Amino acid sequence: MNKTPEDVAKELAGIYEKTFGGKKRGRYKISRGSLCRLSLRKRLEDSTIDKITDAAYDIGYIIVNLGEYFAVVEESVMLNYRPVPKSVLSDFIQNNEQNCMPDENDDED
């Protein structure tokens, strides 16, 4: 019987806490095949991956689809990434301001 997306997400979170790869805990990648076996499925549909991703997000983890692998990282780690200030973006964006609405989350210099 297939595991629920919530059960798979909890197991992915459990793997995050395990010691391997020279770290006591932390981000990792898991192959598509391993995720399929973990979920007790014969095949991983995109809709199932989306449900697992949503369930993981609900418990504080982000799953990034890398094609043949999935990266698993705590949401708090990603939220602490440095934001790109407008002064840096302006070096790469030229006269494109009219194409996008200003984002309330745009970072100041």
Secondary structure as a PSIPRED ss2 file (coil, helix, strand):
# PSIPRED VFORMAT (PSIPRED V4.0)

   1 M C   1.000  0.000  0.000
   2 N C   1.000  0.000  0.000
   3 K C   1.000  0.000  0.000
   4 T C   1.000  0.000  0.000
   5 P H   0.000  1.000  0.000
   6 E H   0.000  1.000  0.000
   7 D H   0.000  1.000  0.000
   8 V H   0.000  1.000  0.000
   9 A H   0.000  1.000  0.000
  10 K H   0.000  1.000  0.000
  11 E H   0.000  1.000  0.000
  12 L H   0.000  1.000  0.000
  13 A H   0.000  1.000  0.000
  14 G H   0.000  1.000  0.000
  15 I H   0.000  1.000  0.000
  16 Y H   0.000  1.000  0.000
  17 E C   1.000  0.000  0.000
  18 K C   1.000  0.000  0.000
  19 T C   1.000  0.000  0.000
  20 F E   0.000  0.000  1.000
  21 G C   1.000  0.000  0.000
  22 G C   1.000  0.000  0.000
  23 K E   0.000  0.000  1.000
  24 K C   1.000  0.000  0.000
  25 R C   1.000  0.000  0.000
  26 G C   1.000  0.000  0.000
  27 R C   1.000  0.000  0.000
  28 Y E   0.000  0.000  1.000
  29 K E   0.000  0.000  1.000
  30 I E   0.000  0.000  1.000
  31 S E   0.000  0.000  1.000
  32 R H   0.000  1.000  0.000
  33 G H   0.000  1.000  0.000
  34 S H   0.000  1.000  0.000
  35 L H   0.000  1.000  0.000
  36 C H   0.000  1.000  0.000
  37 R H   0.000  1.000  0.000
  38 L H   0.000  1.000  0.000
  39 S C   1.000  0.000  0.000
  40 L C   1.000  0.000  0.000
  41 R C   1.000  0.000  0.000
  42 K C   1.000  0.000  0.000
  43 R C   1.000  0.000  0.000
  44 L C   1.000  0.000  0.000
  45 E C   1.000  0.000  0.000
  46 D H   0.000  1.000  0.000
  47 S H   0.000  1.000  0.000
  48 T H   0.000  1.000  0.000
  49 I H   0.000  1.000  0.000
  50 D H   0.000  1.000  0.000
  51 K H   0.000  1.000  0.000
  52 I H   0.000  1.000  0.000
  53 T H   0.000  1.000  0.000
  54 D H   0.000  1.000  0.000
  55 A H   0.000  1.000  0.000
  56 A H   0.000  1.000  0.000
  57 Y H   0.000  1.000  0.000
  58 D H   0.000  1.000  0.000
  59 I C   1.000  0.000  0.000
  60 G C   1.000  0.000  0.000
  61 Y E   0.000  0.000  1.000
  62 I E   0.000  0.000  1.000
  63 I E   0.000  0.000  1.000
  64 V E   0.000  0.000  1.000
  65 N E   0.000  0.000  1.000
  66 L C   1.000  0.000  0.000
  67 G C   1.000  0.000  0.000
  68 E C   1.000  0.000  0.000
  69 Y E   0.000  0.000  1.000
  70 F E   0.000  0.000  1.000
  71 A E   0.000  0.000  1.000
  72 V E   0.000  0.000  1.000
  73 V E   0.000  0.000  1.000
  74 E E   0.000  0.000  1.000
  75 E H   0.000  1.000  0.000
  76 S H   0.000  1.000  0.000
  77 V H   0.000  1.000  0.000
  78 M H   0.000  1.000  0.000
  79 L H   0.000  1.000  0.000
  80 N C   1.000  0.000  0.000
  81 Y C   1.000  0.000  0.000
  82 R C   1.000  0.000  0.000
  83 P C   1.000  0.000  0.000
  84 V C   1.000  0.000  0.000
  85 P E   0.000  0.000  1.000
  86 K H   0.000  1.000  0.000
  87 S H   0.000  1.000  0.000
  88 V H   0.000  1.000  0.000
  89 L H   0.000  1.000  0.000
  90 S C   1.000  0.000  0.000
  91 D C   1.000  0.000  0.000
  92 F C   1.000  0.000  0.000
  93 I C   1.000  0.000  0.000
  94 Q C   1.000  0.000  0.000
  95 N C   1.000  0.000  0.000
  96 N C   1.000  0.000  0.000
  97 E H   0.000  1.000  0.000
  98 Q H   0.000  1.000  0.000
  99 N H   0.000  1.000  0.000
 100 C C   1.000  0.000  0.000
 101 M C   1.000  0.000  0.000
 102 P C   1.000  0.000  0.000
 103 D C   1.000  0.000  0.000
 104 E C   1.000  0.000  0.000
 105 N C   1.000  0.000  0.000
 106 D C   1.000  0.000  0.000
 107 D E   0.000  0.000  1.000
 108 E C   1.000  0.000  0.000
 109 D C   1.000  0.000  0.000
